[in-house]
Amino acid sequence: MPSRSQSLRAVASVNALARYEWSVPLGRVALQADAKWNSSQYMELINAPADYEGSYAVTNARVTYSSADDRWEVTGWVRNLTDKWYRVYGLDLSALGFEQSVYGPPRTYGATFTYHWGP
């Protein structure tokens, strides 16, 4: 657990990104992954046990195909790849018998098509 004097912020946060891109017939393919790790923290000033959020990491991934002339690209992506459940905010109302928490988004996935206009 972090020190009782620590509140409302993670003491440490680490970000990383890796990308690999190569040419294929008629274009390029890129694989990318990124991650963010936050150390443990308390969500409220009073640092009650209910306000404690342990350290966590969130990872995202994407694969992109780009045309040879860079006019268009299509990307498939996943956010929160491991479907990590973590709090981004907490409101301790234990004096009233409950606590309110806001959680980070669950795993989401999708595709994006981009077209670049102009010369």
DSSP file (Angstrom, degrees, kcal/mol; ACC not computed):
  #  RESIDUE AA STRUCTURE BP1 BP2  ACC     N-H-->O    O-->H-N    N-H-->O    O-->H-N    TCO  KAPPA ALPHA  PHI   PSI    X-CA   Y-CA   Z-CA
    1    1 A M              0   0    0      0, 0.0     3,-0.1     0, 0.0    53,-0.0   0.000 360.0 360.0 360.0 145.1    0.0    0.0    0.0
    2    2 A P        -     0   0    0      0, 0.0    39,-0.1     0, 0.0    50,-0.0  -0.263 360.0 -76.1 -70.2 166.7    1.2    3.5   -0.6
    3    3 A S    >   -     0   0    0      1,-0.1     3,-1.6     2,-0.1     0, 0.0  -0.260  39.4-117.9 -62.0 151.6    2.0    5.8    2.3
    4    4 A R  T 3  S+     0   0    0      1,-0.3    -1,-0.1    -3,-0.1    38,-0.0   0.682 113.1  62.0 -66.7 -16.9   -1.1    7.2    4.1
    5    5 A S  T 3  S+     0   0    0      2,-0.0     2,-0.4    42,-0.0    -1,-0.3   0.615  85.6  91.6 -84.3 -11.0    0.1   10.8    3.1
    6    6 A Q    <   +     0   0    0     -3,-1.6     2,-0.3    41,-0.1    36,-0.0  -0.679  54.7 157.3 -84.5 133.0   -0.2   10.0   -0.6
    7    7 A S        +     0   0    0     -2,-0.4    36,-0.2    34,-0.1    38,-0.1  -0.997  46.9  11.0-153.6 154.4   -3.5   10.8   -2.2
    8    8 A L  S    S+     0   0    0     34,-1.8     2,-0.3    -2,-0.3    35,-0.1   0.545 109.2  61.2  62.4  13.2   -5.3   11.6   -5.5
    9    9 A R  S    S-     0   0    0     33,-0.3     2,-0.3    31,-0.1    33,-0.3  -0.976  81.1-111.0-160.8 152.1   -2.3   10.6   -7.7
   10   10 A A        -     0   0    0     -2,-0.3    31,-0.1     1,-0.1    30,-0.1  -0.681  22.5-141.0 -80.3 138.8   -0.2    7.6   -8.6
   11   11 A V  S    S+     0   0    0     29,-0.8     2,-0.4    -2,-0.3    -1,-0.1   0.869  86.3  23.1 -68.0 -36.0    3.4    8.0   -7.4
   12   12 A A        -     0   0    0     28,-0.2    27,-2.8    -3,-0.0     2,-0.3  -0.976  61.6-179.9-134.7 146.9    4.7    6.5  -10.6
   13   13 A S  E     -A   38   0A   0     -2,-0.4     2,-0.4    25,-0.2    25,-0.2  -0.985   7.3-167.6-144.7 133.3    3.4    6.0  -14.1
   14   14 A V  E     -A   37   0A   0     23,-2.5    23,-2.9    -2,-0.3     2,-0.4  -0.984   1.1-169.3-127.1 133.2    5.2    4.3  -17.0
   15   15 A N  E     +A   36   0A   0     -2,-0.4     2,-0.3    21,-0.2    21,-0.2  -0.923   7.5 177.1-117.8 145.6    4.2    4.5  -20.7
   16   16 A A  E     -A   35   0A   0     19,-2.3    19,-2.4    -2,-0.4     2,-0.3  -0.994   7.5-173.4-146.2 149.2    5.6    2.3  -23.5
   17   17 A L  E     -A   34   0A   0     -2,-0.3     2,-0.4    17,-0.2    17,-0.2  -0.993   1.1-173.1-144.0 135.4    4.9    1.9  -27.2
   18   18 A A  E     +A   33   0A   0     15,-2.9    15,-2.4    -2,-0.3     2,-0.4  -0.995   7.9 178.5-128.6 136.9    6.3   -0.5  -29.7
   19   19 A R  E     -A   32   0A   0     -2,-0.4     2,-0.4    13,-0.2    13,-0.2  -1.000   9.6-172.7-140.7 135.4    5.6   -0.3  -33.5
   20   20 A Y  E     -A   31   0A   0     11,-2.7    11,-2.9    -2,-0.4     2,-0.4  -0.997  10.2-179.0-129.0 129.0    6.8   -2.5  -36.3
   21   21 A E  E     +A   30   0A   0     -2,-0.4     2,-0.3     9,-0.2     9,-0.2  -0.975   3.4 171.5-130.5 140.0    6.1   -1.6  -40.0
   22   22 A W  E     -A   29   0A   0      7,-2.5     7,-2.7    -2,-0.4     2,-0.2  -0.985  32.7-105.0-146.4 157.4    7.0   -3.3  -43.2
   23   23 A S  E     +A   28   0A   0     -2,-0.3     5,-0.3     5,-0.2     3,-0.0  -0.576  34.9 176.0 -82.5 142.7    6.3   -3.1  -46.9
   24   24 A V  E >   -A   27   0A   0      3,-2.5     3,-2.2    -2,-0.2     2,-0.0  -0.881  49.8 -64.6-133.0 165.9    3.9   -5.5  -48.6
   25   25 A P  T 3  S+     0   0    0      0, 0.0     3,-0.1     0, 0.0    43,-0.0  -0.334 123.6   4.9 -54.5 130.7    2.7   -5.5  -52.2
   26   26 A L  T 3  S-     0   0    0      1,-0.1    42,-1.2    41,-0.1     2,-0.3   0.612 134.7 -14.1  70.0  17.1    0.6   -2.4  -52.8
   27   27 A G  E <  S-AB  24  67A   0     -3,-2.2    -3,-2.5    40,-0.3     2,-0.3  -0.989  78.3 -66.3 165.9-152.5    1.3   -0.8  -49.4
   28   28 A R  E     -AB  23  66A   0     38,-2.3    38,-2.8    -2,-0.3     2,-0.4  -0.969  24.1-151.0-138.5 151.6    2.5   -1.2  -45.8
   29   29 A V  E     -AB  22  65A   0     -7,-2.7    -7,-2.5    -2,-0.3     2,-0.4  -0.971  13.8-170.3-121.6 140.4    1.5   -3.0  -42.7
   30   30 A A  E     -AB  21  64A   0     34,-2.4    34,-2.6    -2,-0.4     2,-0.4  -0.998   9.2-162.7-132.6 135.4    2.1   -1.8  -39.2
   31   31 A L  E     +AB  20  63A   0    -11,-2.9   -11,-2.7    -2,-0.4     2,-0.4  -0.952  18.5 178.3-111.2 135.8    1.7   -3.6  -35.9
   32   32 A Q  E     +AB  19  62A   0     30,-2.6    30,-2.4    -2,-0.4     2,-0.3  -0.999  12.9 178.3-141.9 140.9    1.6   -1.4  -32.7
   33   33 A A  E     -AB  18  61A   0    -15,-2.4   -15,-2.9    -2,-0.4     2,-0.3  -0.995   5.8-179.2-136.7 142.3    1.1   -2.0  -29.0
   34   34 A D  E     -AB  17  60A   0     26,-2.1    26,-2.9    -2,-0.3     2,-0.3  -0.975   2.4-172.7-138.4 155.8    1.2    0.5  -26.2
   35   35 A A  E     -AB  16  59A   0    -19,-2.4   -19,-2.3    -2,-0.3     2,-0.4  -0.986  10.6-159.4-146.6 152.8    0.8    0.1  -22.4
   36   36 A K  E     -AB  15  58A   0     22,-2.1    22,-2.4    -2,-0.3     2,-0.4  -0.997   7.9-165.4-135.4 130.8    0.5    2.4  -19.4
   37   37 A W  E     -AB  14  57A   0    -23,-2.9   -23,-2.5    -2,-0.4     2,-0.4  -0.958   3.1-168.6-116.3 134.0    1.2    1.3  -15.8
   38   38 A N  E     -AB  13  56A   0     18,-2.7    18,-1.9    -2,-0.4   -25,-0.2  -0.970  19.2-129.0-119.0 136.6    0.1    3.3  -12.8
   39   39 A S        -     0   0    0    -27,-2.8    17,-0.1    -2,-0.4    14,-0.0  -0.240  46.5 -72.9 -72.0 171.4    1.3    2.6   -9.2
   40   40 A S        +     0   0    0     15,-0.1   -29,-0.8   -30,-0.1     2,-0.3  -0.198  59.5 170.1 -65.2 158.6   -1.2    2.3   -6.4
   41   41 A Q  E     -E   53   0B   0     12,-2.6    12,-3.3   -31,-0.1     2,-0.4  -0.983  34.9-110.5-160.6 163.6   -3.0    5.3   -5.1
   42   42 A Y  E     -E   52   0B   0    -33,-0.3   -34,-1.8    -2,-0.3   -33,-0.3  -0.844  18.4-149.9-100.0 144.1   -5.8    6.5   -2.9
   43   43 A M  S    S+     0   0    0      8,-2.5    47,-0.4    -2,-0.4     2,-0.3   0.617  75.8  40.2 -89.7 -14.5   -8.9    8.1   -4.6
   44   44 A E  S >  S-     0   0    0      4,-0.2     3,-1.0     7,-0.1   -36,-0.2  -0.873  84.1-110.1-133.8 164.6   -9.8   10.5   -1.8
   45   45 A L  T 3  S+     0   0    0     -2,-0.3    -1,-0.1     1,-0.2    -3,-0.0   0.780 111.1  59.8 -65.6 -29.9   -8.1   12.8    0.7
   46   46 A I  T 3  S-     0   0    0     46,-0.1    -1,-0.2     1,-0.0   -39,-0.0   0.643  93.3-142.0 -79.9 -12.0   -8.9   10.8    3.8
   47   47 A N    <   +     0   0    0     -3,-1.0    -2,-0.1     1,-0.1   -41,-0.1   0.866  33.1 173.0  55.7  42.4   -7.0    7.7    2.4
   48   48 A A    >   -     0   0    0      1,-0.1     3,-2.0     3,-0.0     4,-0.4  -0.442  47.3-108.1 -74.0 154.9   -9.5    5.2    3.8
   49   49 A P  G >  S+     0   0    0      0, 0.0     3,-1.3     0, 0.0    -1,-0.1   0.830 120.5  59.5 -53.5 -33.8   -9.0    1.5    2.8
   50   50 A A  G 3  S+     0   0    0      1,-0.2    -3,-0.0    -8,-0.0    49,-0.0   0.715 101.1  56.6 -68.3 -19.0  -12.1    1.8    0.6
   51   51 A D  G <  S+     0   0    0     -3,-2.0    -8,-2.5    41,-0.0     2,-0.3   0.469  82.6 112.4 -89.7  -2.7  -10.4    4.5   -1.4
   52   52 A Y  E <   -E   42   0B   0     -3,-1.3     2,-0.5    -4,-0.4   -10,-0.2  -0.550  43.6-173.0 -79.9 131.8   -7.3    2.4   -2.2
   53   53 A E  E     -E   41   0B   0    -12,-3.3   -12,-2.6    -2,-0.3     3,-0.1  -0.990  19.3-137.1-121.7 121.0   -6.7    1.4   -5.9
   54   54 A G        -     0   0    0     -2,-0.5   -16,-0.1   -14,-0.2     0, 0.0  -0.135  37.0 -76.8 -69.1 169.4   -3.9   -1.0   -6.5
   55   55 A S        +     0   0    0    -15,-0.1     2,-0.3   -18,-0.1   -16,-0.2  -0.309  57.7 174.9 -66.2 153.2   -1.4   -0.6   -9.3
   56   56 A Y  E     -B   38   0A   0    -18,-1.9   -18,-2.7    -3,-0.1     2,-0.4  -0.984  23.2-143.8-155.8 160.7   -2.6   -1.6  -12.8
   57   57 A A  E     -B   37   0A   0     -2,-0.3     2,-0.4   -20,-0.2   -20,-0.2  -0.984   7.7-160.1-130.2 143.1   -1.6   -1.7  -16.4
   58   58 A V  E     -B   36   0A   0    -22,-2.4   -22,-2.1    -2,-0.4     2,-0.4  -0.991  10.6-164.1-124.5 131.4   -3.7   -1.1  -19.5
   59   59 A T  E     -B   35   0A   0     -2,-0.4    22,-3.3   -24,-0.2     2,-0.3  -0.917   5.0-171.0-119.9 141.3   -2.6   -2.3  -22.9
   60   60 A N  E     -B   34   0A   0    -26,-2.9   -26,-2.1    -2,-0.4     2,-0.3  -0.905   4.5-169.4-125.3 155.1   -3.8   -1.4  -26.4
   61   61 A A  E     +BC  33  78A   0     17,-2.5    17,-2.7    -2,-0.3     2,-0.3  -0.985   5.8 176.9-144.4 154.5   -3.0   -2.9  -29.8
   62   62 A R  E     -BC  32  77A   0    -30,-2.4   -30,-2.6    -2,-0.3     2,-0.4  -0.991  16.1-156.9-155.3 151.8   -3.6   -2.1  -33.5
   63   63 A V  E     -BC  31  76A   0     13,-2.5    13,-2.6    -2,-0.3     2,-0.4  -1.000  19.1-169.2-129.6 133.9   -2.8   -3.3  -36.9
   64   64 A T  E     -BC  30  75A   0    -34,-2.6   -34,-2.4    -2,-0.4     2,-0.5  -0.973  15.1-162.7-129.7 136.0   -2.8   -1.0  -39.9
   65   65 A Y  E     -BC  29  74A   0      9,-2.7     9,-2.4    -2,-0.4     2,-0.4  -0.984  17.0-170.4-113.0 125.3   -2.7   -1.5  -43.7
   66   66 A S  E     -BC  28  73A   0    -38,-2.8   -38,-2.3    -2,-0.5     7,-0.2  -0.916  24.0-114.6-115.4 141.5   -1.7    1.7  -45.7
   67   67 A S  E >   -B   27   0A   0      5,-2.5     3,-1.6    -2,-0.4   -40,-0.3  -0.302  31.3-109.8 -67.6 158.5   -1.9    2.1  -49.4
   68   68 A A  T 3  S+     0   0    0    -42,-1.2   -41,-0.2     1,-0.3    -1,-0.1   0.812 120.5  46.9 -60.7 -31.9    1.4    2.6  -51.3
   69   69 A D  T 3  S-     0   0    0    -43,-0.2    -1,-0.3     3,-0.0   -42,-0.1   0.365 108.3-124.6 -92.0   5.4    0.5    6.2  -52.1
   70   70 A D  S <  S+     0   0    0     -3,-1.6    -2,-0.1     2,-0.2     3,-0.1   0.689  75.0 125.1  60.2  21.3   -0.6    6.9  -48.5
   71   71 A R  S    S+     0   0    0      1,-0.2    45,-3.8    44,-0.1     2,-0.3   0.812  75.5  10.8 -78.0 -30.2   -4.0    8.1  -49.7
   72   72 A W  E     - D   0 115A   0     43,-0.2    -5,-2.5     2,-0.0     2,-0.3  -0.970  59.9-175.8-146.3 160.3   -5.9    5.7  -47.5
   73   73 A E  E     -CD  66 114A   0     41,-2.2    41,-2.8    -2,-0.3     2,-0.4  -0.988  13.1-149.8-152.8 153.4   -5.5    3.3  -44.6
   74   74 A V  E     -CD  65 113A   0     -9,-2.4    -9,-2.7    -2,-0.3     2,-0.4  -0.994  17.9-170.0-127.2 134.5   -7.6    0.8  -42.7
   75   75 A T  E     -CD  64 112A   0     37,-2.8    37,-2.6    -2,-0.4     2,-0.4  -0.976  14.3-160.6-129.6 134.9   -6.9    0.0  -39.0
   76   76 A G  E     +CD  63 111A   0    -13,-2.6   -13,-2.5    -2,-0.4     2,-0.3  -0.949  26.4 179.0-107.6 136.7   -8.2   -2.6  -36.6
   77   77 A W  E     -CD  62 110A   0     33,-2.7    33,-2.0    -2,-0.4     2,-0.4  -0.952  25.1-160.7-141.7 155.9   -7.7   -1.8  -33.0
   78   78 A V  E     -CD  61 109A   0    -17,-2.7   -17,-2.5    -2,-0.3     2,-0.4  -0.994  11.4-159.8-134.9 128.2   -8.4   -3.1  -29.4
   79   79 A R  E    S+ D   0 108A   0     29,-2.9    29,-1.9    -2,-0.4   -19,-0.2  -0.891  79.4  13.6-107.8 141.9   -8.3   -0.8  -26.4
   80   80 A N  S >  S-     0   0    0     -2,-0.4     3,-2.4   -21,-0.3    -1,-0.2   0.977  78.4-170.1  55.7  59.3   -7.8   -2.3  -22.9
   81   81 A L  T 3  S+     0   0    0    -22,-3.3   -21,-0.1    -3,-0.3    -2,-0.1   0.799  79.7  44.7 -51.2 -40.1   -6.7   -5.6  -24.5
   82   82 A T  T 3  S-     0   0    0    -23,-0.3    -1,-0.3    24,-0.0    -2,-0.1   0.365 108.5-121.6 -90.2   5.7   -6.7   -7.6  -21.2
   83   83 A D    <   -     0   0    0     -3,-2.4     2,-0.1   -24,-0.2    -2,-0.1   0.894  41.3-169.1  54.7  44.6  -10.1   -6.1  -20.2
   84   84 A K        -     0   0    0    -25,-0.1     2,-0.6   -27,-0.1    -1,-0.2  -0.421  15.1-142.1 -67.9 135.6   -8.5   -4.8  -17.0
   85   85 A W        +     0   0    0     -2,-0.1     2,-0.3    18,-0.1    -1,-0.1  -0.904  37.4 152.3-102.3 114.7  -11.0   -3.5  -14.4
   86   86 A Y        -     0   0    0     -2,-0.6    18,-2.9    18,-0.2     2,-0.3  -0.992  40.8-118.6-146.8 148.9   -9.6   -0.4  -12.6
   87   87 A R  E     +F  103   0C   0     -2,-0.3    16,-0.3    16,-0.2     3,-0.1  -0.688  19.5 179.2 -89.3 140.2  -11.0    2.7  -10.9
   88   88 A V  E    S+     0   0C   0     14,-2.9     2,-0.3     1,-0.4    15,-0.2   0.499  76.6  15.5-109.3 -12.7  -10.2    6.2  -12.2
   89   89 A Y  E     -F  102   0C   0     13,-1.5    13,-2.9     2,-0.0    -1,-0.4  -0.971  61.5-171.8-158.3 144.8  -12.3    8.0   -9.6
   90   90 A G  E     -F  101   0C   0    -47,-0.4     2,-0.5    -2,-0.3    11,-0.2  -0.998   9.0-161.9-141.3 139.0  -13.8    7.2   -6.2
   91   91 A L  E     -F  100   0C   0      9,-3.8     9,-2.8    -2,-0.4     2,-0.9  -0.955  16.3-149.4-121.1 109.6  -16.1    9.1   -3.9
   92   92 A D  E     +F   99   0C   0     -2,-0.5     7,-0.2     7,-0.2     3,-0.2  -0.691  31.4 157.7 -86.2 105.5  -16.1    7.8   -0.4
   93   93 A L  E > > +F   98   0C   0      5,-1.0     3,-1.9    -2,-0.9     5,-1.7  -0.223  22.2 136.8-114.9  39.9  -19.5    8.3    1.2
   94   94 A S  G > 5 +     0   0    0      1,-0.3     3,-0.8     3,-0.2    -1,-0.1   0.768  64.0  67.1 -62.4 -25.2  -19.1    5.6    3.8
   95   95 A A  G 3 5S+     0   0    0      1,-0.3    -1,-0.3    -3,-0.2    -2,-0.1   0.795 107.3  41.5 -63.3 -25.7  -20.6    7.9    6.4
   96   96 A L  G < 5S-     0   0    0     -3,-1.9    -1,-0.3     2,-0.3    -2,-0.2   0.415 127.9-101.5 -99.4  -1.3  -23.8    7.6    4.4
   97   97 A G  T < 5S+     0   0    0     -3,-0.8     2,-0.3    -4,-0.5    -3,-0.2   0.572  88.2  68.6  97.6   9.7  -23.3    3.9    3.9
   98   98 A F  E   < -F   93   0C   0     -5,-1.7    -5,-1.0     2,-0.0     2,-0.4  -0.976  57.9-141.9-153.5 169.8  -22.0    3.7    0.3
   99   99 A E  E     -F   92   0C   0     -2,-0.3     2,-0.5    -7,-0.2    -7,-0.2  -0.989  12.9-146.5-133.9 140.5  -19.2    4.5   -2.0
  100  100 A Q  E     -F   91   0C   0     -9,-2.8    -9,-3.8    -2,-0.4     2,-0.3  -0.928  20.3-179.0-110.3 131.5  -19.3    5.8   -5.6
  101  101 A S  E     -F   90   0C   0     -2,-0.5     2,-0.5   -11,-0.2   -11,-0.2  -0.964  19.3-152.2-130.6 147.9  -16.6    4.7   -8.1
  102  102 A V  E     -F   89   0C   0    -13,-2.9   -14,-2.9    -2,-0.3   -13,-1.5  -0.983  21.3-154.8-116.4 128.1  -16.0    5.4  -11.8
  103  103 A Y  E     -F   87   0C   0     -2,-0.5   -16,-0.2   -16,-0.3   -18,-0.1  -0.716  20.1-104.7-105.6 153.1  -14.2    2.7  -13.7
  104  104 A G        -     0   0    0    -18,-2.9   -18,-0.2    -2,-0.3    -1,-0.1  -0.271  56.7 -79.0 -64.9 160.1  -12.0    2.9  -16.8
  105  105 A P        -     0   0    0      0, 0.0    -1,-0.1     0, 0.0     3,-0.1  -0.283  46.9-121.2 -64.8 146.8  -13.6    1.6  -20.0
  106  106 A P        -     0   0    0      0, 0.0   -27,-0.1     0, 0.0     2,-0.1  -0.092  54.8 -53.8 -73.3-178.3  -13.8   -2.1  -20.6
  107  107 A R        +     0   0    0    -26,-0.1     2,-0.3   -29,-0.1   -27,-0.2  -0.381  64.8 179.4 -58.1 131.4  -12.2   -3.8  -23.7
  108  108 A T  E     -D   79   0A   0    -29,-1.9   -29,-2.9    -3,-0.1     2,-0.3  -0.959   5.3-176.6-131.7 153.4  -13.4   -2.2  -26.8
  109  109 A Y  E     +D   78   0A   0     -2,-0.3     2,-0.3   -31,-0.2   -31,-0.2  -0.975  14.2 132.5-147.2 159.3  -12.5   -3.0  -30.4
  110  110 A G  E     -D   77   0A   0    -33,-2.0   -33,-2.7    -2,-0.3     2,-0.3  -0.975  40.6 -99.5-179.8-170.8  -13.2   -1.6  -33.8
  111  111 A A  E     -D   76   0A   0     -2,-0.3     2,-0.4   -35,-0.2   -35,-0.2  -0.973  20.9-158.5-137.1 149.6  -11.9   -0.6  -37.2
  112  112 A T  E     -D   75   0A   0    -37,-2.6   -37,-2.8    -2,-0.3     2,-0.5  -0.996   1.9-160.1-131.7 134.2  -11.1    2.8  -38.7
  113  113 A F  E     -D   74   0A   0     -2,-0.4     2,-0.4   -39,-0.2   -39,-0.2  -0.965  13.4-170.7-112.7 131.1  -10.9    3.8  -42.3
  114  114 A T  E     -D   73   0A   0    -41,-2.8   -41,-2.2    -2,-0.5     2,-0.4  -0.976   8.0-171.8-125.3 133.1   -9.0    7.0  -43.2
  115  115 A Y  E     -D   72   0A   0     -2,-0.4     2,-0.7   -43,-0.2   -43,-0.2  -0.992  14.8-146.3-123.0 131.4   -8.8    8.7  -46.5
  116  116 A H        -     0   0    0    -45,-3.8     2,-0.1    -2,-0.4    -2,-0.0  -0.865  17.1-152.2-100.4 113.9   -6.4   11.7  -47.1
  117  117 A W        +     0   0    0     -2,-0.7    -2,-0.0     2,-0.1     0, 0.0  -0.386  51.0  40.9 -78.5 158.3   -7.8   14.3  -49.5
  118  118 A G              0   0    0      1,-0.2    -2,-0.1    -2,-0.1     0, 0.0  -0.309 360.0 360.0 100.6 180.0   -5.6   16.5  -51.6
  119  119 A P              0   0    0      0, 0.0    -1,-0.2     0, 0.0    -2,-0.1   0.479 360.0 360.0 -69.1 360.0   -2.5   16.2  -53.7
